[in-house]
Amino acid sequence: MIDRLPLPPDTHRLSAPVAWPGQARCAAMISFDFDAETMWLSRDTTNIRRPALISHGTYAAKVAIPEILAILREAGIRATFFVPGWTADNHPAVVASILEAGHEVGHHGYLHFWPEPDKPREEAEEIEMGLEALQRNFGIQPLGYRCPAGETTDRLVGLLAQYGMIYDSSFMDDIHPYVHRLDGRDSGVVELPWHWSLDDVPYTVYSLRGQRAIQTNDHVRTIWSDEFREYHRRGALFDLIMHPQAIGRPSRLRLLADFLAFAASFPGVWFATAGEIAKHVLETRRT
């Protein structure tokens, strides 16, 4: 019976706030999944022959990224951009502009494929190809990873530890960072939790094959603002997940700028990259 299946090991872990640097009240991780066309190719590679459809993703590289970088520069915030290897191979100049602006680039697979539990080699190859593309194009070894579309397998944490990454941002079981355990031991991989309510796609991305209501800016702003107030009160990690092809539309860019100003108006907010947060958590847990 499915209701008798055991939970994966080490899931019964107490939630615990982190002591943030400089007595900050909470941490804010501003992140972007620069999927570009892979959002539309990963589940159906024949979409490469449907240029109007995948132009959703082309917009990210062509228009959105420069606008987003300008907003982040004005706000004085360093963000984390999770980049699939395919995006690195096909939009290298745009990814280079992200790095030149001082932002972190994290791993996001190669073609944004969703891993299958019964296909371990395919899962490993997707991670390896993404790592190789980032190394070949930019000479970087990413510190961490975010799974495509919120999909993982029970092999993920072990693979990230094997490839030397120190964080993951794929799980939704907490509002505070924690260190994954494998076989009863510290894996060295910090989890930076997220949730769909803090992701722009459910509110803003539409296609005939994936129909959903497009929400107003006020709707999104209310949810994000209400969530931020509570994360701040609880001393948690506020992990905001955006996609340039979604948040990069004209009025959504204003939403982004306004929301960053709103969050910065709270006392004791530590804006940090995923790598900075993970390193701090690892150092804190050792002391």
C-alpha positions in Angstrom: 0.0 0.0 0.0 1.3 3.4 -0.9 0.4 4.9 2.5 2.8 2.5 4.1 5.8 3.5 2.0 8.5 4.9 4.4 9.8 8.4 4.1 13.4 8.7 2.8 16.0 8.6 5.5 17.0 11.6 7.5 13.8 13.5 6.8 12.8 13.9 10.4 15.0 16.9 11.2 14.1 19.8 13.5 13.7 23.2 11.8 16.2 25.7 13.3 16.8 29.4 12.5 20.3 30.5 11.5 22.3 33.2 13.2 22.8 35.6 10.3 25.9 37.8 9.9 26.1 41.1 11.7 23.0 40.3 13.7 20.9 40.5 10.6 17.2 39.6 11.2 16.8 37.5 8.0 18.5 36.6 4.8 17.2 37.4 1.3 18.4 35.4 -1.7 17.4 37.0 -5.0 17.6 34.4 -7.6 16.9 34.0 -11.3 16.6 30.8 -13.3 18.0 31.8 -16.7 16.3 28.9 -18.6 16.0 30.8 -21.8 14.7 28.4 -24.5 15.3 25.3 -22.4 12.0 25.9 -20.5 10.3 25.0 -23.8 12.7 22.4 -25.1 13.2 20.2 -22.1 9.9 18.3 -22.3 9.7 18.4 -26.1 12.9 18.8 -28.1 10.8 19.1 -31.3 9.9 22.6 -30.1 13.2 23.7 -31.6 11.1 23.7 -34.9 8.5 26.0 -33.3 10.4 29.3 -33.1 7.4 31.4 -32.0 6.9 29.1 -29.0 10.5 29.1 -27.9 10.7 32.8 -28.4 9.3 33.1 -24.9 12.7 32.0 -23.8 14.7 34.0 -26.4 13.2 37.1 -24.8 15.1 36.4 -21.6 18.5 36.7 -23.3 17.5 39.4 -25.9 15.7 41.8 -23.6 15.2 40.8 -20.0 18.7 40.1 -18.7 20.1 43.6 -19.4 17.1 45.2 -17.8 17.4 43.0 -14.7 21.1 43.7 -14.3 20.4 47.4 -14.4 17.7 47.0 -11.6 20.1 44.9 -9.5 22.9 47.5 -10.0 20.6 50.3 -8.9 19.5 48.3 -5.9 23.1 47.4 -5.0 22.1 43.7 -4.7 24.1 40.7 -5.9 21.9 37.9 -7.1 22.3 34.2 -8.1 21.5 33.1 -11.6 20.9 29.4 -12.1 22.0 28.6 -15.7 21.5 25.4 -17.7 24.5 24.3 -19.7 22.5 24.7 -22.9 21.9 28.4 -22.1 25.6 28.8 -21.4 26.4 27.2 -24.8 23.9 29.2 -26.7 23.9 32.6 -24.9 27.5 32.9 -23.7 27.8 36.7 -24.0 24.7 37.1 -21.9 25.9 34.8 -19.2 29.3 36.6 -19.3 27.5 39.9 -18.7 25.9 38.3 -15.5 29.4 37.3 -14.3 30.9 40.6 -15.2 28.3 42.4 -13.1 29.4 40.4 -10.1 26.6 38.0 -9.7 26.8 34.3 -8.9 26.1 31.6 -11.5 24.7 28.3 -10.2 24.1 25.0 -11.9 20.7 24.2 -13.4 21.2 21.0 -15.4 22.0 21.1 -19.1 18.7 21.1 -21.0 16.5 21.6 -18.0 15.4 18.0 -18.1 13.4 16.6 -15.3 15.2 13.6 -13.8 13.5 10.2 -13.7 14.0 8.0 -10.6 14.6 4.9 -12.7 17.2 6.6 -15.0 20.3 7.2 -12.9 22.7 7.5 -15.8 20.6 10.1 -17.6 20.4 12.2 -14.3 24.2 12.1 -13.8 24.9 13.0 -17.5 22.6 16.0 -17.2 24.6 17.3 -14.2 27.9 16.4 -15.8 27.1 18.2 -19.1 25.9 21.3 -17.3 29.1 21.4 -15.3 31.2 20.9 -18.4 29.5 23.7 -20.2 30.0 26.2 -17.4 33.6 25.2 -17.1 34.3 25.3 -20.9 32.6 28.7 -21.5 33.5 30.6 -18.3 36.1 28.5 -16.4 33.8 28.3 -13.3 32.9 25.5 -11.0 29.5 26.4 -9.6 29.0 26.2 -5.8 25.5 24.8 -6.0 22.5 23.7 -7.9 18.8 24.2 -8.3 16.7 21.4 -9.8 14.7 22.1 -13.0 11.0 22.4 -12.4 11.2 21.4 -8.7 11.9 17.8 -9.7 14.6 15.6 -8.0 15.4 12.0 -7.2 16.7 10.5 -4.0 20.2 10.4 -5.7 20.5 14.2 -6.0 22.2 15.1 -2.7 24.8 12.4 -3.2 25.5 13.5 -6.7 26.0 17.1 -5.6 28.4 16.0 -2.9 30.2 13.9 -5.4 30.7 16.8 -7.8 31.9 19.1 -5.0 28.9 21.4 -4.7 28.1 22.9 -1.3 24.4 23.8 -1.7 21.2 22.8 -3.2 18.0 24.9 -3.7 15.4 22.2 -4.6 13.5 21.2 -1.5 10.4 22.8 0.1 10.4 21.3 3.5 11.6 24.3 5.5 12.0 28.1 5.6 15.4 27.8 7.3 18.6 26.5 5.6 19.9 23.1 6.8 22.6 20.6 6.0 21.5 17.4 4.3 22.5 14.1 5.8 23.4 11.0 3.9 23.6 7.6 5.7 23.4 9.4 9.0 26.3 11.7 8.2 26.7 15.4 7.3 26.8 15.5 3.5 28.4 19.0 3.3 25.5 20.1 1.1 23.4 23.0 2.5 19.7 23.1 1.5 18.4 26.6 0.7 14.7 25.9 0.6 12.2 27.5 -1.8 8.5 27.4 -2.5 6.2 27.8 -5.6 4.5 30.8 -3.9 7.8 32.7 -4.2 8.3 31.7 -7.9 7.1 34.0 -10.7 6.2 31.3 -13.2 2.8 30.2 -11.6 1.6 33.8 -11.8 3.0 35.0 -15.1 3.9 32.3 -17.7 1.2 31.2 -20.2 1.1 29.1 -23.3 -1.6 27.2 -25.1 -0.1 24.0 -23.9 0.2 25.2 -20.3 -2.8 27.4 -19.7 -3.1 29.2 -16.4 -4.5 32.6 -15.3 -2.1 35.5 -15.7 -2.1 37.4 -12.4 -1.9 41.1 -11.9 1.2 42.8 -10.4 -0.9 43.7 -7.4 -1.7 40.0 -6.8 1.9 38.9 -7.0 3.1 41.9 -4.9 0.6 41.1 -2.2 1.7 37.5 -1.9 5.4 38.2 -2.0 5.1 41.1 0.4 3.0 39.2 2.9 5.4 36.3 2.8 8.4 38.6 3.2 7.0 40.1 6.3 6.6 36.7 7.9 10.0 35.4 6.8 11.5 38.5 8.3 9.6 38.1 11.5 10.7 34.5 11.8 14.4 35.1 10.9 14.1 32.8 7.9 15.7 32.6 4.5 13.5 34.4 1.9 14.4 32.7 -1.4 12.8 34.6 -4.3 12.8 32.6 -7.6 12.3 34.5 -10.8 12.7 33.7 -14.5 14.0 36.5 -16.8 11.4 35.6 -19.5 8.7 36.1 -16.9 9.8 38.9 -14.5 11.5 40.6 -17.4 8.3 41.8 -19.1 8.0 45.6 -18.8 5.5 46.0 -16.0 7.0 43.0 -14.2 10.4 44.7 -14.1 8.8 47.6 -12.2 7.3 45.0 -9.9 10.8 43.6 -9.3 12.3 47.1 -8.6 9.5 48.0 -6.3 9.7 44.7 -4.4 13.4 45.0 -3.9 13.0 48.5 -2.4 10.2 47.2 -0.2 12.4 44.4 1.2 15.4 46.7 1.7 13.2 49.0 3.8 13.0 46.4 6.6 15.7 46.5 9.3 18.4 43.8 9.4 18.0 42.2 5.9 21.1 40.4 4.7 20.9 40.3 0.9 23.3 37.6 -0.2 24.1 35.1 -3.0 23.3 31.4 -2.6 27.0 30.6 -2.2 27.5 33.2 0.5 24.5 31.9 2.4 25.7 28.3 2.1 29.2 29.1 3.2 27.8 31.0 6.2 25.6 28.1 7.2 28.4 25.6 6.9 30.7 27.8 9.0 27.9 28.4 11.6 27.2 24.7 11.9 30.8 23.9 12.6 31.0 26.3 15.6 
